[in-house]
């Protein structure tokens, strides 16, 4: 069983994703920000720690991917 992700980690990831949109080269910045906000809204009530961890890892991947993870 995975440990639940701390709320501060999630908020930090959200802020970093939004701020990283300014440096995107291959993805529309407005669309990227829209998709980030929408994904966080849709998953704000997730309580399953395994699902939270998968979503968190997906967000980290999007940060590390220079194309915004929208390939």
C-alpha positions in Angstrom: 0.0 0.0 0.0 1.4 3.4 -1.0 1.7 6.3 1.4 -0.7 9.2 0.7 0.9 12.2 -1.0 1.1 15.2 1.2 -1.1 18.2 0.2 1.9 20.5 0.2 3.7 18.3 -2.3 0.6 18.3 -4.6 0.3 22.1 -4.4 4.0 22.5 -5.1 3.7 20.3 -8.1 0.7 22.3 -9.4 2.6 25.6 -9.1 5.7 24.2 -10.7 3.6 22.8 -13.6 1.9 26.1 -14.2 5.1 28.1 -14.0 6.9 25.6 -16.3 4.4 26.5 -19.1 6.3 29.7 -19.7 9.3 27.8 -21.0 7.5 25.3 -23.2 8.8 25.1 -26.8 6.8 22.4 -28.5 3.4 22.8 -26.8 0.8 25.6 -26.8 1.2 27.3 -23.4 -2.4 28.2 -22.9 -3.6 24.7 -23.7 -1.0 23.2 -21.4 -2.2 25.5 -18.5 -5.8 24.6 -19.3 -5.1 20.9 -19.2 -3.2 21.1 -15.9 -6.0 23.0 -14.2 -8.6 20.7 -15.6 -6.7 17.6 -14.5 -6.2 18.9 -11.0 -9.9 19.8 -10.7 -11.0 16.4 -11.9 -8.8 14.6 -9.4 -9.2 16.9 -6.4 -11.4 14.3 -4.6 -9.1 11.3 -5.1 -8.5 9.5 -1.8 -7.0 6.3 -3.0 -3.3 6.6 -2.2 -2.2 4.3 -5.1 -4.1 6.5 -7.6 -2.7 9.7 -6.0 0.8 8.3 -6.4 0.2 7.5 -10.1 -1.2 11.0 -10.7 1.7 12.6 -8.9 4.2 10.6 -10.9 2.4 11.6 -14.1 2.8 15.3 -13.0 6.5 14.9 -12.3 6.9 13.3 -15.7 5.3 16.3 -17.3 7.7 18.6 -15.5 10.7 16.6 -16.6 9.6 16.2 -20.2 10.6 19.3 -22.3 7.5 19.0 -24.5 5.1 19.3 -21.6 4.2 15.7 -21.5 1.5 16.3 -24.1 3.1 14.2 -26.8 
